Amino acid sequence: MPVTDDRPVDDRPALQTVQGHSEERFLGSDIFRSNRHTLPPPRRGGTVREEAREIDVYHTCDVVVIGGGPAGCAAAWAAAKAGADVTLVERYNCLGGLSTGGLVMWIDRMTDWQGNHVIQGFARHFIERMPADGVAGPPREDWGSTDPVKAGYWGQRTTAFHGIVQWAPTLDPERMKLNAQEMLLEAGVRLVFHAWAARPMVEDGAAKGVIFESKAGRQALLAKVVVDTTGDGDVFARAGAEFDTDIEEGDVHHSMNTGWVLGGVDMNRWINWKTLYPEQLRDFMDRGRQELGFFQTPYVSWRPDIGLWLGPRQSGLSALDVDDMTEVEIRSHRLMEGHCQFFRKHAPGFENAFSLQSASQLGVRHTRRLAGVGRIERKDWGNGTPVADEVGVSPSISPKFPVVSVPYGSLVPRGLDGLLAAGRHISCDANSHGFMREIPQCWLTGHAAGAAAAVAANRGVQPRAVDVQEVRQVLRSQGAHLSDELPASPPRTAQVTVA
C-alpha cells in the first residue's frame, strides 16, 4: 500500500524538527515533498497472463531468512547458533543492508541514558569483531557522561544527545560486509547472494518457504520457518498478513534518499569552523540552498578524511513504487555532485574533496509495519515495566523515558503461521517506528526472531506457539541483554485467538 497524497505540493525546502530534536541533530538536512516532475508519467494499463510452470527446489532447510540487512544477519546467526539449518537469501552482493550498501554507517544508540549497554547479543559480538581502525566512537568510560566538554566533542560526532555521551559508533562499511559474512559462514549459514525472493509459498495459512529469482531462473526454497527481514514486509504482505502504513506527517522517518561519501576532506577542520562561527555556517547553508535548492551538511564517518551525507530527505514518495524510487535516485545523484562542487568551493576542510562513492541501496525508512500479536506503542514509553514476553531492551528516544521493553508478539503475525518478522517493519505504531527502525534495534529484533525461529523449527511448533522462556534462554546464552525482573507468571507462548 504505497503512501499517496493528492494535495498540492510545494517543492521548496522546509526544515523541520522531529520528536524534540533540533535541526543540528539531523545536521541541517532539508526535507522536501516531491511532486514527481523528474520523470514522465508512467504508461500503465491492462494485464498479461503468466503461464504456470514447474519450479525446481533449490534447497530445504529449517529456517530461511529473507534479506541480509542488520536484522537478517542477526536472525540467521542466532538461528544457526541455536542448532537450526539456516539459509539466507540476499538480493545484493553483500550483507549489511543499509548499514553497508546504504552507507548508513552511523550506528545509533545502543546505551540507555545512564550509559548502560542495553543492545548487546549479536550487535555486541559484531562490533567487537570489527578491526579497531574500522570503529569510531567514545571509549567505554565515557558512556553516559554528562561532562559538557565530552558531550560537546562527541555531539559533533553523532554520538552524544541531550548532553549525554552514548555508544553510537560509526563503522567502516566495507569491513562490516566482510565481518557479517564471516560471522554467518562460521555459524554454518548457507548464503545465497544475487537472489530476489519473489513470492512466499503459503499452504493452509502457513508460510512454507519462498520462490526466488536469480540468474538461474525461478527456484523454490522450502523451510519450516520463514523470517521476513526485507525491511518492507515484502514476504508477509504477499503472504496475506495484515500490516499498517500510517505515518507521522512532518517526520523524517518516512522520507527516502541515496547516501554518499566524499573523500579528501578534513572533518576536524570543518567541525571546528562550524562550531566557532555559527553565523558563517548559517550564511553558508543559506547560500547552499540558493544554489542547490536542497541542502545538507555532512556527518562524520569512521575516518576524518571522509564525509558522509544521508540526505537531503525526500518526502511524498513511496519505496513500493518503482517510479518514485527512480526519482529519488536521480535527484540524489544530482545532489551528490552539486554538494561536492559547492563544498569544494566554499567549505573549510573541503578544498580537496572528491566524490568517493554513492550508496548502492536506496535509503528507505518506512513502507509497511506488521500488524502483530503484540505492538510497541507511544503510550507505553513511560511505563518502564518489562512486558511478559520481552525478547529485547531498546534505548528510549529521550532521557525523560525509561528503556523500552520489546515484546515477542511484535514479531508474530496475527493470522499467518510459519513466519516471523524482524527489522524496521515489526509491529509498532508510527511514533515508535522512529527509533525501532534504527540499525541496533534491527539487530535486536533480528536476534530475537532468529532464536525463536530455531526454537520453533527444533520443537516442530508454529512460531506463535513457542515457549517464550525457552527463547529468552537462547537469547541470554547468546549474550543478549534482557530485563532481570518480569511479571510473576509470564505467558509460555504468544498464542492468541484471531477473530
N, C-alpha and C positions, 0 to 999 in steps of 0.2 A: 504494500500500500504506500506508494510514494506520496510525500507531502506535497500538496498543491495549494496555491494561493493565487486567486484571480484578481486581487486588488491591484490598483495602480501602484507602480513601483517607482522609487526614486533611486537611481543608480549612484548618487553621490555618497561618499563615505560618511558613516555615522558611528563615532566612537561610543562604546557602551561599557558599563561596568557590570560585573557578574557576581551575584551572591556575596556582596560585600567586598569584593576585591577591587583594587584600584586599577587604573589604566596601566600603571607601571607593572602590576602583577602579570599582565599579559604583554608587557614590553611594547606598548603602543601599537598593537596590531589593529588595523582598521577592519571593521566588519561591515559588509555591504550586501544588499539584496540585488540579485540579478533579474533582469527582465528578458534574458536569453536573446541578446542581439548579436552574439558572436557567430551563431550557426544559422543556416537557413532552416525553415520549418521542415520537420520530417514528413516524408510521403508514406503514410501508413494506410492500410485498408485491406480487408479481405483476409482469408486464411488459406493455408495449404494443408494437405494431409500427409503425415509421415507414415511410411509403411511399417508394419510390425515386423520384428526380426528376432532371431535367437541371439543371445548375448553370452559370450564366454565368461566364465567365472575366473577372475584373476587370482583370488585368494579367499580363504575362510579363516577367521580369527575370532578371538574372544571380544576384543574391543577395537572399533575403528574410530579414529579421531579425524574430523574433517576440518582442516585449517591448521597451519603450523605457525600461528602467531603466538604471543605470550601465553594465552590460555591453552592453546592446543599443545604447545611444548610441555607445559606443566602437567596437563592431563595425561598425555602419552607417557611421560616419565613416571608419574605416580602410579598409573595402572600397571606398567611393566614392572616397576619395583615391587608391586604387590602381587606379582606372580601371573599376571594376565599376558596372553599372546596379543600384542598390540600392533596395529598398522596405522600410520599417519599419512593422510593424503593432503598434499600442498600444491596449489596451482602455480606457484612461482618456483624459482630455482634455489631457494634458501629458506631457512627457518627464521623466525623472529617477527614476522608480520610488520606492523607499523613501527615497531622499535628498531627494525633494521631496514627493510625495504622502504618504509615510510619516513626514515630518518628522524623518528621521534625518539632520539637517543637520550633525551632528558627523562629520567625515571622519576615519577612523582613520589610523594612522601610515603615512607614505609614505617615511620615512627609516630607515636602519639605526641601530644603537645607537651609531655614531660620528657620526651626523648627515649621512651621505651620502644624497642624494636618489635612491632606487633605483626608485620607481614614478613614471615620467615619461610620455612619449608623450602619448596623449590626455588623461590626468589633468593633466599639466602645462599643456598647451595650454588645457584647460578652465578651470583655476583662474586662470591668468594673464590670461584674458579677462574674468574677473569684475571688477565695479567695486570699487574699494578699500574702500568702505564696506559691501560685502557679504561681506567676508572678515575673520575674527578669528582671530589666531594669532601665534606668536612670529616675530620678524624672523629673516632668514636667518642672521645671525651667531650666533644663539643655538642653532641646531640642533645637537644633540649635546652641549650644555653640561651639565656636572655641578655647576655652581655652585649651592650649596644655596638661595640666595635666589631665583635664576631658576627652579630646578626646583620650589621651593615655590610660587612665584607661578603658574607655568603648570600645575603639578599640580592646582591648584584649578580650572583652566580646561580640563581634559580634554586637555592636550597635553604632559604630562611624565609618564613612567612609570619606575619603578625609579630615581628620582632623575636621570633624563636627559631633557632637553628634546627633543621630537620635532616634526616637521612634521605636525601633525594638526589642521588648521584647522576652524573652524565657518563655514558658508556660508549666506547668505540663500537660503531655498528658492525664493522667487518669482523671484529673479534667476537661480537655477540653471535653472528651467524655460525661461526665455527664452534663456539662454545656450546650452543644449543644442539648443534648437530652431533658433537661428540658425546654429550650427556645422554642423548637419546639412543645413539648406537651402543654405548656402553651398557645401557639398561636393557637392550635387546629389542628395541622398537624397529619395525620394518618401515622405512621411509619410502614414500612414493612422490617424487617431485614431478613438476610439469603435468599435473593431472587435475582436472576440474570436476568436482562432484556435481553431476548434473541433476540427479533425481534420487530421492530416497526410495527404498523398497519397503512397502508397508503391507502387512497382512494381518487381518483381524485386529486392527487398531494398534499394532505394534510395529516399530521400525525393525527391519531385519538386515539392513545393510544399505549400501548405496550403489548407484550406477555412475561411473565416472568416464570422462572423455580424456583421451590423450592422443599422441601421435599414432598409437597402436589402434585407435578407434574406440569403440564403446565397450566397456567391460564392467563386470559386477564384482563387488566386494561384499561378502557375507560376514555378519558379525552378530554376536549375542547382544551387544550394547553398542549403540551409536552415540558419539559425543559430538555435538554441534558446537564448534568453536570458529565458525566462519566470520563472526563479528556482526553479521547482518541477519542471522537466523535463517539463512537460506534453506537449510535442511529441515528444520522443524516447521517452517512456514509451508514448504512444499509438501510436507507430510500431513498437513492439515491441522497442526497445533494452533491454538489461539495466540494472538500477540497484540501488543499495543504499539501505537506510532505517535502518540501525542508528544508535543514538545513544549518547552518554555520559550515563548516568543522573546526575542532580545537576548537570549542566552547563546554563548559561543558554541555550546555543546551539540548543536545540530548543524554547524557550518562545516564546509569542506575546504581543502586546499592541497596543493602539492608542495611539500617541503623542499628546501635546497640548502646547500652549504657553499660558502665562498672560502677559498684558501688565500694564503699570503697576507693575512691580516694580523693586527696586534690588538687582541681583545682587551688586554690590560690597559693599554693606552686609551682605547675607546671608552672603557668603563670609567677611567679616571676623568676624562674630559666631560662626559655627560653628567657625572656626579658633581664636579666642581662648577660647571657652567650650565645650570638648568635653563636659564633664559636663552642661551645659544642653542640648546637642544630643542626647545620649543620652536624657535625660528627655523631650525634645520628640518624639523618634522613638517612644519607648515610648507616649507619650500618643496619638500619631497612629495607632499600631497598635490601641490600645484603642478609639479612636473610629471608625476606618475599616475595621479588620480587616486590611488590607494597605496597605503604605506605601512611598513613595519620596521622596527628596529630589531637587531639580532639577539638571539640567545647565545650564551656561551656553549661550547662543545666540550669534548674531552681533552682538547688541545687549545692553547692560547692563540695559535695561528690559524684557527678555523672558526668561522662564524656560522651560526645556524639560524635559518628562517623557517617558521612554521605558520606562515600567513602571507599576505592578508587572507582573512577568512571569508568565504563566500557563502551567503545565505540564500534561502529561497530556491534551492536546488536539491535534487534527490539523488542519493547514491544507489538507488534502484532504477534509475533512468539512464540509459546509455548516452543519450544526447546531453543530459545535464552533466554527467561525469566528463564527457569530452570537452564541454565548455570550460569546466574548472581547469582541466589540464592545459588547454590553450591559453587561458588567461594567466595561469600560474607561471608558465614558461616565459611568457612575455614579461611578467613582473620580475622574474629572476634576473633577466638580462638588464631590465631597467634599474633595478636596485643595485646590481653590480656596478653599472656605469655611474649612477648617482653617488654611491658611497665612495667610489674611487676618486671622484672629483671633489667631494665636499666633506667627507668624514675623517677625522683624525684616526690614524691607525689603519686606514683602508687604502692608502696611496698605491699599494701594490696588489690590491685584491684581484682575484680572478674567479670565474665560475668553475667550481670544482665538480659538483655533482648535483643533479636533481633526483628526487625520490622516484624509485621505480613503482611505488604503490601510492595510490591516491589517499590523502589524509581524510578518512571518513570518521566522523564522531558518533553518528546516530542514524539508524534506519528503523529497525524493529526491536522490540523488547518482548521476551517471552511472557506470556500470561501463565504464571506458575502456581503450584500448590501453595507456596509462600511468596512473600513480597517484602522488599525493603522500601520503607516509606518515610517521607519527610516528617510526618507526625511522630515517629518513633525515635528520631535522632536524640532527643533529650533524655530518653529513658535510662540509658547506661546499664540496662539489665540484659544479661545474655539470654538469647532465645533458647528454647528447649532443644532445638535441632541444630545448634550452632556448628558450623564447619569452618569458620574463619573469623578473624577480627580485623576490621579496617579502621584506619585513622578517620577522624571526622573532618568536616570541611573547615571548622574554625575552633579556636580554644574554648568557645562557650558551649561546645557539645562534647560529650564523652565519646569513647570509641564506639564503632557500630558493629553489632553482632550480626554476622551473615548467616541466614538460615539455609539449611539444605533444601528446603522447599522452593527456594528461589531458583534452583537449578532443574526442577522437576516439572514437566508439562502437566497441566490439569487433566487432560484426557488422552494423551498419547503415551503408550508404553514403549519400552525398548530404547529410550533416548534420554540423554541429559544435555543440558545447555550450559556453557560457561563462557566468560568473557564479557564484552560490552553489551551483549544482548540478554543478560539474565533478567529475571523478573524483579522490577523495581519501578518506582514512579519517576516522572521526568526530572524532578529535583535531585533525587538520589543518583540518577544516571550520571549527573555531572561529575561525580568522583568515582563511582563504581565502574566507569568505563576506562579508568586510567590503567597503565601497564601493571603496577603492583597488584591492583585489585583483580586484573585478569589472571595474573599468576596465581593469586589466592583462590579464585573460583575454579580455575582450571585444575589446580592441585586437588581441590575437593571433589570435582567431578570425576577426575581420573581414579581417585581412591574408591569412590562409590561405584564406578563402573566395574572396577576389578572385583569388588565385593559381590556385586550383582552377578557378574559372569561366573565367578568361582562358586557361588552358592546356588546358581541356577534359578534366581528370582528376578522379578522386574525391579528396575531402579527405585521405583516408588515404595517397594516393599523391603528394602534393605534395612538391617539393624543399624540405625544411625550411630549407636555407640560403637559398633564394630568399625564403621567408617572413621569415627573420631580416633579410635585406637591406631588405625593405619596412619592417619594424618600425624598424630603425635610421634609415631615411630619414624616418620619421615621428616621430622623436625619442624612441623607446623606449630604455630602459637595459637592456643585456644584459651578461653576463659577458664579459670580454676573453679569458679562456682557456677553451677547451673541449677535450674529448678529441681526440686527433690525427686520428681518422677518424670523424667523426660520421656517423650514417646519413643518407642522402639523403631518405628518406621515413619515414613512420610505418606502413609496410605491415607487417601481421602475418598469420599463418595462424591462423584461428579453428578450433578443434577442433569 
